[in-house]
Amino acid sequence: MVKPGEVLQGEGDWISKYLEYTKDHEGPLMFHYWAAVSVIAGSLERKVWIQRGYEKIHPNMYILFVGPPGKARKSASANLGINVLETVKTVSLAADKTSTEALLRALDVSKKESLWSKETNKMFAHSSVTIWSREFGLLASRKELERGLSQVLIDLYDCPKTPQNPIWTYDLIGRTPSKIPLPCLNILGCTTPKWIAKNFSMEIEEGLPSRFIHVFEEKKRHKDALELVPEIRMSQFVHLSDELRKIHNYVGEFTLDKKALARYAYWYEEEEEHDRKTSDERFGAYYERKPRHLLKLSMIHAAARGTKDVEERDLNRSLVVLSITEEKMVKSLGIG
């Protein structure tokens, strides 16, 4: 089994610095790692992408922290990352939305104009928002999922529409249709295996759950009754905020260099099928979407290093992080 610390701790990049900042917290390492990923995804918004064939893949991710109630500091771990993201004042952040209408309103009011390309100085309007949900079940109740939220989340995961045809429209029964330019939704939420078993289990081989990264932990990293924070953590917080604002300024295409392209092609053509065959068959839909998860995460790892050039090491790091997370995914879905 891969030891998380061997890969997760060390590039000297934004994520590694964030892990140093949070190392005294009781929350598990993987919660803090994926919180950092979500923060970078939220800061990048729809302004950047990787071109894959005919489509653009953007860095937004759907991430759920899953664990028994009160056992692993889910919300507290995620909140440390959200606190950093909140310092980037031009990022749209919406907390604890409890309905499909509230989610759509958050997207609607997040509309802004950004550079499409620093080379052309062309501007475009987009609606990028990060949803932070301490209790994801309050937003994604069974009732809301059945009345349309499931399809909304499926549509928004892929950042629909194009600059040539930018308006995404969604009709809710009895409501004025929502018309949103170039939407982009990033989600960081917390829930329990019990909630997932009740609300997601019937859809595990279908669309929505496979778009989420389910990060399961069942206990704290360590126990610290007082959880005293060293003074250096405050200066680290300021530094993380400053560096995140630089990441937020990225616009345009991220590109894979030759070695990264070769590594991705080898994984896609040779290793991906092995991963699928050796995994729980109930995760078929997740593995269908793993190439997209991999490219999104690799883009985020490159941004964390301060570049738009995706290298082989970003692909390798992403594969290891996903592999570590997948080891516990059955527990997160409440079906193990």
Secondary structure by P-SEA (a helix, b strand, c coil): cccccccccccccaaaaaaaaaccccccaaaaaaaaaaaaaaaacccbbbbccccccccbbbbbbcccccccaaaaaaaaaaaaaaacccbbbbcccccaaaaaaaaaacbbbbbccccccbbbbbbbbbbbbccccccccaaaaaacaaaaaaaaccccccccccbbbbbcccccbbbbcbbbbbbbbcccaaaaaaccccccccccccccbbbbbccccccccccccccaaaaaaaaaaaaaaaaaacccbbbbcaaaaaaaaaaaaccaaaaaaaccccaaaaaaaaaaaaaaaaaaaaaaaccccccaaaaaaaaaaaaaaacccccccccc
